[in-house]
Amino acid sequence: MIDSQAAPKRAYRVYLVEDSNILLRLLQEMLAAIPGTFVVGHSDSAEEAIAEIVETKPDAIIVDLLLQHGTGV
């Protein structure tokens, strides 16, 4: 279980690649509940994500492997 009262040791910047609006919102809410974790951007396509990832330089990327317009791999 996540201790929402614990102070984060460092901030984590996360980028999301997800084409389902419902799952995207769920992931954003779940990550927002983790202290020190920030979603720095999101995209619904791999092509768009690549450009934004280079710009935002996240610590982690969560990728939907079965995107509607191509693969997330």
Secondary structure, DSSP 8 states (H G I E B T S, - for coil): ---TTS--SS-EEEEEE-S-HHHHHHHHHHHHTSTTEEEEEEESSHHHHHHHHHHH--SEEEE-SS-TTS---
